[in-house]
Amino acid sequence: MSGSDIRSRDGDAGARIADQVREGIVRGIFPPGTRIRQEDLAEQFGASRVPVREAIRQLEYEGLITVVPNAGAWVARLTLAECEEIYRMRERLEPLLLGYSAPLLTGEAIAELDALATRISEVGADTDAFLQLDAEFHLRSYRAARTAHLGELVGRLWNATAPYRRAYVSSWAEESRRIAHEEHHLIVAALQDGDTEEAERVLAGHIRRTRRQLARSPEIFAPDPLT
């Protein structure tokens, strides 16, 4: 096997390992602060240390893992201030991405979003189902956008805040669920009417409300080193 074949094999393995660990972080299997041991990943995936290191480097670049030289790697923990900054970015960037996508969404795509909004409203207190369908709803609404960087950036911001959305949704009262469902349906209605500006407005408020609610649960975040 040539050197390029080995690099290609290790790169493919590293990508697969990164995908699995990323999914575990997003789904809450690896909560913030969890130690990520290279030897454990190598054994779990039957891989050498090379692709494991590649996977860790990729997840560090995405902000999902924190690496401390000569100490190890941990699932990243955000402070409340860091999470609020990310949500403020999302509050501005996601309506922009939706603005790129909305005019290119087909009638079929909007109908699928409508069906997803209905499914989300039917999951009740099932946090895992809500989070999976909610992410699918929003990311599908952006899928038609033709952007070079914005879509990837938004995806990274979503992943970075996933553990905190889980804690937030788990604590919801029925009224909070009702408002979230109504906002999903309002976004769909605006897309059906071809009113991109209204869809962007509702989306921005949807994200802003989550940011404000998260600020009321400081106990789920890492301590702020500046305080």
ZIWOGI-V321179 format. One record per residue. N is the residue number from 1. RES is the residue in three letters. PSI is psi in degrees with one decimal (* if undefined). OMEGA is omega in whole degrees, -180 to 180 (none if undefined). Layout:
# ZIWOGI-V321179
((N	RES	PSI	OMEGA) (N	RES	PSI	OMEGA))
This chain:
# ZIWOGI-V321179
((1	MET	133.4	-178) (2	SER	165.5	178) (3	GLY	-39.0	-180) (4	SER	-34.9	178) (5	ASP	-40.9	179) (6	ILE	-43.8	179) (7	ARG	-39.1	180) (8	SER	-43.0	180) (9	ARG	-46.9	-180) (10	ASP	-38.5	179) (11	GLY	-41.9	178) (12	ASP	-43.0	179) (13	ALA	-41.4	178) (14	GLY	-41.2	179) (15	ALA	-41.0	179) (16	ARG	-42.5	179) (17	ILE	-43.7	178) (18	ALA	-41.2	179) (19	ASP	-43.7	-178) (20	GLN	-43.4	-180) (21	VAL	-40.6	177) (22	ARG	-45.4	179) (23	GLU	-39.0	178) (24	GLY	-37.2	178) (25	ILE	-47.1	-178) (26	VAL	-37.1	-177) (27	ARG	-2.2	178) (28	GLY	6.0	177) (29	ILE	-36.3	175) (30	PHE	92.4	-178) (31	PRO	162.8	175) (32	PRO	135.8	-180) (33	GLY	-6.7	179) (34	THR	134.0	177) (35	ARG	132.7	177) (36	ILE	108.5	-177) (37	ARG	128.0	-180) (38	GLN	-41.8	-177) (39	GLU	-34.0	178) (40	ASP	-42.7	179) (41	LEU	-41.2	179) (42	ALA	-42.3	179) (43	GLU	-42.9	-178) (44	GLN	-40.0	-175) (45	PHE	2.3	-180) (46	GLY	41.8	-174) (47	ALA	163.4	174) (48	SER	174.6	-180) (49	ARG	-24.8	-176) (50	VAL	-55.4	179) (51	PRO	-29.5	177) (52	VAL	-43.3	178) (53	ARG	-38.2	178) (54	GLU	-42.2	-180) (55	ALA	-43.8	-180) (56	ILE	-40.3	178) (57	ARG	-40.7	180) (58	GLN	-44.3	-179) (59	LEU	-29.6	173) (60	GLU	-42.5	178) (61	TYR	-36.5	-179) (62	GLU	-7.0	180) (63	GLY	9.4	-178) (64	LEU	-21.5	-179) (65	ILE	140.4	175) (66	THR	126.2	180) (67	VAL	126.8	177) (68	VAL	117.1	-178) (69	PRO	134.3	178) (70	ASN	14.5	180) (71	ALA	-43.6	179) (72	GLY	-165.1	-177) (73	ALA	143.5	180) (74	TRP	152.4	171) (75	VAL	129.9	-174) (76	ALA	142.5	173) (77	ARG	133.4	178) (78	LEU	145.3	165) (79	THR	165.3	177) (80	LEU	-41.3	-180) (81	ALA	-40.1	179) (82	GLU	-42.8	180) (83	CYS	-40.6	179) (84	GLU	-38.8	178) (85	GLU	-43.5	179) (86	ILE	-41.6	180) (87	TYR	-34.2	175) (88	ARG	-36.8	175) (89	MET	-46.1	180) (90	ARG	-38.8	-178) (91	GLU	-28.3	-180) (92	ARG	-36.4	-174) (93	LEU	-36.7	-177) (94	GLU	-40.3	172) (95	PRO	-36.0	177) (96	LEU	-43.9	179) (97	LEU	-40.0	177) (98	LEU	-35.6	178) (99	GLY	-35.0	175) (100	TYR	-37.4	-172) (101	SER	-41.8	-169) (102	ALA	-46.7	-178) (103	PRO	-16.5	-177) (104	LEU	-4.1	178) (105	LEU	131.7	179) (106	THR	165.4	175) (107	GLY	-37.5	179) (108	GLU	-41.6	180) (109	ALA	-40.3	180) (110	ILE	-36.7	177) (111	ALA	-36.7	177) (112	GLU	-38.2	176) (113	LEU	-39.5	178) (114	ASP	-43.8	179) (115	ALA	-38.9	178) (116	LEU	-42.8	179) (117	ALA	-38.6	178) (118	THR	-43.0	178) (119	ARG	-40.4	179) (120	ILE	-39.8	-177) (121	SER	-9.9	-177) (122	GLU	-1.6	-175) (123	VAL	-10.0	178) (124	GLY	-130.6	-176) (125	ALA	15.6	179) (126	ASP	97.2	-175) (127	THR	-44.1	-178) (128	ASP	-45.4	-179) (129	ALA	-42.9	180) (130	PHE	-49.7	-176) (131	LEU	-40.7	179) (132	GLN	-47.9	-178) (133	LEU	-36.5	179) (134	ASP	-46.0	178) (135	ALA	-42.5	180) (136	GLU	-41.3	180) (137	PHE	-53.1	-175) (138	HIS	-44.6	-177) (139	LEU	-32.3	174) (140	ARG	-35.5	-179) (141	SER	-20.7	180) (142	TYR	-8.3	-166) (143	ARG	-29.8	-176) (144	ALA	-9.6	-177) (145	ALA	137.6	177) (146	ARG	86.1	-178) (147	THR	152.7	-179) (148	ALA	-32.9	-173) (149	HIS	-28.4	-169) (150	LEU	-42.7	-179) (151	GLY	-44.1	179) (152	GLU	-40.9	-180) (153	LEU	-44.5	179) (154	VAL	-40.3	178) (155	GLY	-40.8	178) (156	ARG	-39.1	179) (157	LEU	-38.2	176) (158	TRP	-49.3	-178) (159	ASN	-39.9	-177) (160	ALA	-32.2	-177) (161	THR	1.0	-175) (162	ALA	-47.6	-179) (163	PRO	-29.9	-177) (164	TYR	-31.8	172) (165	ARG	-38.8	180) (166	ARG	-47.7	179) (167	ALA	-38.6	-179) (168	TYR	-49.7	-177) (169	VAL	-35.6	-180) (170	SER	-26.2	-176) (171	SER	4.1	-175) (172	TRP	141.6	166) (173	ALA	168.0	-177) (174	GLU	-36.3	-179) (175	GLU	-38.9	179) (176	SER	-40.1	178) (177	ARG	-43.5	-178) (178	ARG	-44.0	-179) (179	ILE	-43.5	180) (180	ALA	-43.0	180) (181	HIS	-42.2	180) (182	GLU	-40.0	-180) (183	GLU	-38.4	175) (184	HIS	-46.2	-179) (185	HIS	-33.7	177) (186	LEU	-37.4	177) (187	ILE	-45.9	180) (188	VAL	-44.1	-179) (189	ALA	-40.7	179) (190	ALA	-40.4	178) (191	LEU	-39.6	179) (192	GLN	-33.5	179) (193	ASP	-4.5	-177) (194	GLY	20.3	-178) (195	ASP	81.5	-177) (196	THR	-39.0	-179) (197	GLU	-41.2	179) (198	GLU	-39.3	178) (199	ALA	-42.3	178) (200	GLU	-40.8	-178) (201	ARG	-46.6	-180) (202	VAL	-41.9	-180) (203	LEU	-44.3	179) (204	ALA	-42.2	178) (205	GLY	-36.2	178) (206	HIS	-46.3	-180) (207	ILE	-40.0	-179) (208	ARG	-40.2	-180) (209	ARG	-41.0	178) (210	THR	-43.4	179) (211	ARG	-44.3	-177) (212	ARG	-36.5	178) (213	GLN	-39.8	178) (214	LEU	-35.2	-180) (215	ALA	-17.0	179) (216	ARG	1.1	-180) (217	SER	60.5	-176) (218	PRO	-19.2	-176) (219	GLU	-17.1	-178) (220	ILE	-4.2	-176) (221	PHE	163.0	175) (222	ALA	151.4	176) (223	PRO	143.3	178) (224	ASP	118.7	-177) (225	PRO	-14.5	-178) (226	LEU	-1.1	-179) (227	THR	*	none))
